[in-house]
Amino acid sequence: MRTRDDEAPQWEFCEGFMAAVLCSRRPIATDEAWEVLLGSGDGDGDIAFKDAAQRQQFLDLWLKRQGEVRRQLDADITALDDDAAYSPEVMDVRGAIATLPADERAAIAEDDIPSFAQVWALGFMFAVENWPEDWDLPRDKEARDIIDEALTAIVALTEDDTGVPVLSMLDDVDGQEGVPSVSQDRANGFGEALWAVYDLRKAWRALGPKVAPVQVTASPGRNDPCHCGSGKKYKKCHGA
């Protein structure tokens, strides 16, 4: 899709968006999610698929990954290195570029290189911002504080990593360690953001969908004109 339209989101962005959809207070259908993620935003369903076959392929892969993420977020874990823990597909782009030959690195503008997990966090917050009513903080103070703190941890990853690079998130290549490209604060922040996703899913599921307030209509007085327009008093018409 990105070879035909560079506005199509990166998969890491989709990963963050998907996690937010699964954490939302209200269940969000796939079609509704795609209209926001891939559509034109004007409701006309202008999604950048080449044909029906590609759409079906993307749907199959989307639902498969969504099922994996749902199971991971619902798993009872005590550590993020647990095999069952949520592990978003994020890339250490800066680390990958650091391994390129010098001439290839020079051709890439540094301003365009995202920090580790930054694109994932932007995708998550994109979903939050597009369904503001579903993400309004609840009145319950304990739940409100949990949700606010969790969102703050994810928002922190949308910012640039300006710390000293000491870690590489890339697997060893030919027995050699990757070039450090991630600060320790960033790595810690990523872990906090993953726990935050767990907190958000649990908090919103515990609260349940919003309940629309009951609209109470005042009853007319016995001597008021009847609502039917007959011209009679209510007590002598519908109130009889």
C-alpha positions in Angstrom: 0.0 0.0 0.0 2.8 2.4 0.8 4.4 1.8 -2.6 1.3 3.4 -4.1 0.5 5.9 -1.5 3.1 7.3 1.0 0.2 8.5 3.2 -0.6 4.9 4.1 0.6 4.5 7.7 3.6 2.5 8.7 2.8 -0.8 10.3 4.3 0.3 13.6 1.8 3.2 13.6 -1.0 0.6 12.9 0.3 -1.5 15.9 -0.1 1.5 18.3 -3.5 2.3 16.8 -4.7 -1.3 17.1 -3.6 -1.4 20.8 -5.6 1.8 21.5 -8.7 0.4 19.8 -8.5 -2.7 21.9 -8.2 -0.5 25.1 -11.1 1.8 24.2 -14.0 2.0 26.5 -16.4 1.2 23.7 -15.9 -1.8 21.4 -14.9 -0.3 18.0 -15.7 -2.3 14.8 -13.0 -2.9 12.2 -14.8 -0.9 9.6 -15.0 2.1 11.9 -11.4 1.8 12.9 -10.2 1.5 9.3 -12.2 4.6 8.3 -10.1 6.6 10.8 -6.8 4.8 10.1 -6.9 4.3 6.4 -9.9 6.3 5.1 -10.2 9.8 3.8 -11.8 10.9 7.1 -14.9 12.2 5.3 -16.9 9.0 5.6 -16.7 8.0 1.9 -14.7 4.9 2.6 -11.7 5.9 0.5 -9.3 3.3 1.7 -6.1 2.7 -0.3 -6.5 -0.9 -1.2 -5.5 -2.0 -4.7 -8.4 -4.3 -5.1 -10.8 -6.5 -3.1 -8.3 -9.3 -2.8 -5.8 -7.0 -1.2 -8.4 -5.7 1.2 -9.3 -9.3 2.2 -5.7 -10.2 2.7 -5.1 -7.1 4.9 -8.3 -7.9 6.8 -7.2 -11.5 7.5 -3.8 -10.3 8.7 -5.3 -7.5 10.8 -7.8 -9.8 12.6 -5.0 -12.3 13.2 -2.7 -9.7 14.8 -5.6 -8.2 16.7 -6.4 -11.5 18.2 -2.8 -12.0 19.2 -2.7 -8.6 20.9 -6.0 -9.1 22.6 -4.8 -12.4 24.1 -1.5 -10.8 25.2 -3.3 -7.9 26.9 -5.7 -10.3 28.7 -3.0 -12.6 29.8 -2.1 -12.6 33.5 1.6 -11.8 33.5 4.0 -10.5 36.1 6.9 -9.5 33.8 7.2 -8.0 30.3 9.7 -10.7 29.2 7.0 -13.3 29.7 6.3 -15.2 26.5 2.6 -14.3 26.8 3.2 -10.6 27.4 2.3 -7.8 24.9 5.2 -7.2 22.6 4.3 -4.6 19.9 6.2 -4.8 16.6 8.4 -1.7 16.8 11.6 -0.9 15.0 14.9 0.6 16.2 15.2 2.7 13.0 18.1 4.7 14.2 19.9 1.6 15.1 19.3 0.0 11.7 20.5 3.2 10.0 23.6 3.3 12.1 24.7 -0.1 10.7 24.6 1.2 7.1 27.7 2.3 5.2 28.7 5.9 5.8 27.6 7.2 2.4 24.1 5.7 2.8 23.8 7.1 6.3 24.8 10.6 5.0 21.9 10.5 2.4 19.3 10.1 5.2 18.1 13.3 6.8 18.4 12.9 10.6 15.2 14.9 11.2 13.2 12.1 9.5 14.4 9.3 11.8 12.0 8.5 14.6 13.1 7.5 18.0 12.5 3.9 19.3 8.8 3.3 19.7 7.9 6.9 18.8 5.8 5.8 15.8 3.9 3.2 17.9 3.1 5.8 20.5 1.9 8.3 17.8 -0.4 5.6 16.4 -1.8 4.9 19.9 -2.5 8.6 20.6 -4.0 9.1 17.1 -6.8 6.7 18.0 -7.3 8.4 21.4 -7.6 11.8 19.7 -10.1 10.5 17.1 -12.5 9.1 19.7 -12.4 11.8 22.4 -15.7 11.0 23.9 -14.7 7.4 24.5 -11.5 8.5 26.2 -12.9 11.2 28.4 -11.6 10.7 31.9 -14.2 9.2 34.2 -15.6 10.8 37.4 -14.3 8.0 39.6 -11.0 9.5 41.0 -9.1 6.2 41.3 -9.9 5.2 37.7 -9.3 8.7 36.4 -5.8 8.8 38.0 -4.9 5.4 36.6 -6.0 6.3 33.1 -4.4 9.7 33.2 -1.1 8.3 34.4 -1.1 5.6 31.8 -1.8 8.0 28.9 1.0 10.3 30.2 3.5 7.3 29.9 2.4 6.7 26.3 2.5 10.4 25.4 6.1 10.6 26.7 7.1 8.2 23.9 5.7 10.5 21.2 8.6 12.9 22.0 12.1 12.5 20.7 14.7 10.5 22.6 17.4 13.0 23.4 19.3 10.9 25.9 22.7 9.4 25.5 22.4 6.2 23.3 23.6 3.2 25.4 21.4 0.4 24.1 20.7 -1.3 20.8 17.3 -3.0 20.3 18.6 -4.9 17.3 19.5 -8.6 17.4 23.2 -9.4 17.0 24.3 -9.7 13.4 27.1 -12.1 12.6 27.8 -12.3 16.3 28.3 -8.5 16.6 26.3 -6.2 18.8 24.2 -3.5 17.3 25.2 0.2 17.4 23.8 1.9 20.6 20.9 4.1 19.5 18.5 4.1 22.5 18.9 5.8 25.8 18.3 4.0 29.1 15.5 6.5 29.9 13.8 5.6 26.6 14.1 1.9 27.2 12.6 2.4 30.7 9.8 4.6 29.3 8.9 1.9 26.7 8.5 -0.6 29.5 6.3 1.9 31.4 4.2 2.5 28.3 3.6 -1.3 27.9 2.4 -1.6 31.4 0.2 1.5 30.8 -1.6 -0.3 27.9 -2.4 -3.1 30.3 -3.7 -0.6 32.9 -5.9 1.1 30.2 -7.5 -2.1 29.0 -8.3 -3.2 32.6 -9.6 0.2 33.7 -11.9 0.8 30.7 -13.2 -2.8 30.8 -14.0 -2.4 34.5 -15.9 0.8 33.9 -17.8 -0.5 30.9 -19.3 1.6 28.0 -20.7 5.0 28.8 -24.4 5.0 29.8 -26.4 7.8 28.2 -28.0 10.0 30.9 -31.8 9.5 31.3 -33.7 12.5 30.0 -36.5 13.2 32.4 -39.4 15.3 31.0 -41.3 17.3 33.5 -45.0 16.3 33.7 -47.5 19.2 33.0 -49.5 20.7 35.8 -53.2 19.8 36.0 -54.2 23.3 35.0 -51.6 23.7 32.2 -52.7 23.6 28.6 -52.7 20.0 27.3 -49.7 19.1 25.2 -51.9 17.7 22.4 -53.0 21.2 21.4 -56.7 20.7 22.1 -56.9 24.0 24.0 -58.3 22.2 27.1 -56.5 22.0 30.4 -54.4 18.9 30.9 -56.7 17.6 33.7 -59.7 17.7 31.4 -57.9 16.2 28.4 -55.0 13.7 28.5 -54.7 14.0 32.2 -58.3 13.0 32.8 
